[in-house]
Amino acid sequence: MTTIHSDRGPLLPLLKAARVIPVITLERVEDAVPLARALVLGGIRTLEVTLRTAAALEAAQAIMAEVPEAIVGLGTVLDAAASNGLPFVPGIATAGGTDGGAGARL
C-alpha cells in the first residue's frame, strides 16, 4: 500500500476516519473561510477544494491559514497542489478506495 504524505504526516488514517469529505467549488475567496469554519463546527474537518475556478488556490490557502482545524486538500491535480504547497487528496468514490487508489506522495 502506498502512503500519502503531507506536511501534517500520513493522510491515509485521516481519509479513513473521515465519514464525509465535501468536494468544494468556490467562486469567491471570501466564501472559503466562513464555509470551512461552518463545516469544521459541524464535525467535518477533511475538505477537498476543486480547481475549477480562478479563486480555488487562493481559497484553499485562506482556509489553511485561517482554519487550522481543517484538513485541506486539492483533488487529483497533483502538480498544482505540489507547486502551491498544498496537500494532495486523491479523487476516490468511497472510503474503501483509499486502500489502494492513491499513488502519490508529497
C-alpha positions as CSV (number, residue, x, y, z in Angstrom):
1,M,0.0,0.0,0.0
2,T,1.3,3.5,-0.9
3,T,1.3,6.1,1.9
4,I,0.1,9.6,1.1
5,H,2.0,12.3,2.9
6,S,1.5,16.0,3.5
7,D,3.2,18.5,5.8
8,R,0.9,17.1,8.5
9,G,2.1,13.5,8.1
10,P,0.4,10.4,6.5
11,L,-3.1,11.2,5.2
12,L,-4.4,7.7,4.9
13,P,-5.6,7.5,8.5
14,L,-7.3,10.9,8.2
15,L,-9.1,9.8,5.0
16,K,-10.2,6.6,6.5
17,A,-11.5,8.4,9.6
18,A,-13.5,10.9,7.6
19,R,-17.1,9.9,7.2
20,V,-17.8,12.7,4.7
21,I,-15.3,14.6,2.5
22,P,-17.1,17.5,0.8
23,V,-15.9,18.5,-2.6
24,I,-16.0,22.3,-2.6
25,T,-16.1,24.5,-5.6
26,L,-15.6,28.2,-4.6
27,E,-16.2,31.1,-7.0
28,R,-15.2,33.7,-4.4
29,V,-12.3,33.6,-2.0
30,E,-14.3,35.4,0.7
31,D,-16.7,32.5,0.9
32,A,-13.9,30.0,1.7
33,V,-13.1,30.6,5.4
34,P,-16.8,31.0,6.6
35,L,-17.7,27.8,4.8
36,A,-14.7,25.9,6.2
37,R,-15.5,27.2,9.7
38,A,-19.1,26.0,9.4
39,L,-18.1,22.6,8.2
40,V,-15.5,22.2,11.0
41,L,-18.1,23.3,13.5
42,G,-20.4,20.7,12.2
43,G,-17.7,18.0,12.6
44,I,-16.4,17.8,9.0
45,R,-12.7,18.5,9.1
46,T,-11.4,16.9,5.9
47,L,-12.2,19.2,2.9
48,E,-11.4,18.9,-0.8
49,V,-11.2,22.1,-2.8
50,T,-11.6,21.7,-6.5
51,L,-9.5,23.6,-9.0
52,R,-12.5,24.5,-11.2
53,T,-12.4,28.3,-10.6
54,A,-9.9,31.1,-10.6
55,A,-10.4,31.5,-6.9
56,A,-9.7,27.9,-5.9
57,L,-6.0,28.1,-5.0
58,E,-6.3,31.3,-3.0
59,A,-9.4,30.0,-1.3
60,A,-7.6,26.8,-0.2
61,Q,-4.7,28.8,1.1
62,A,-7.0,31.1,3.0
63,I,-8.7,28.1,4.7
64,M,-5.4,26.6,5.6
65,A,-4.2,29.9,7.1
66,E,-7.3,30.8,9.0
67,V,-9.0,27.4,9.9
68,P,-6.1,25.3,11.3
69,E,-8.6,22.6,12.4
70,A,-9.4,21.9,8.8
71,I,-7.5,19.3,6.7
72,V,-7.5,20.8,3.2
73,G,-6.5,19.1,0.0
74,L,-6.9,19.5,-3.7
75,G,-8.4,16.8,-5.8
76,T,-6.4,14.7,-8.2
77,V,-4.4,17.7,-9.6
78,L,-1.1,16.7,-8.1
79,D,1.1,19.2,-9.9
80,A,-1.0,22.2,-9.0
81,A,-1.2,21.0,-5.4
82,A,2.5,20.4,-5.0
83,S,3.6,23.6,-6.7
84,N,1.5,25.6,-4.4
85,G,2.5,23.9,-1.1
86,L,-0.9,22.2,-0.7
87,P,-1.6,18.6,0.3
88,F,-2.9,16.2,-2.3
89,V,-6.1,14.2,-1.7
90,P,-6.8,11.5,-4.3
91,G,-10.1,11.6,-6.0
92,I,-11.9,8.5,-4.8
93,A,-15.5,7.4,-4.7
94,T,-15.6,5.6,-1.4
95,A,-13.6,5.4,1.9
96,G,-12.6,1.9,0.8
97,G,-11.0,3.4,-2.3
98,T,-8.3,4.8,0.0
99,D,-6.7,1.4,0.4
100,G,-5.1,1.2,-3.0
101,G,-6.2,4.1,-5.1
102,A,-3.5,6.6,-4.1
103,G,-0.2,6.5,-5.8
104,A,1.4,9.8,-4.9
105,R,3.4,11.3,-2.0
106,L,4.2,14.9,-1.1
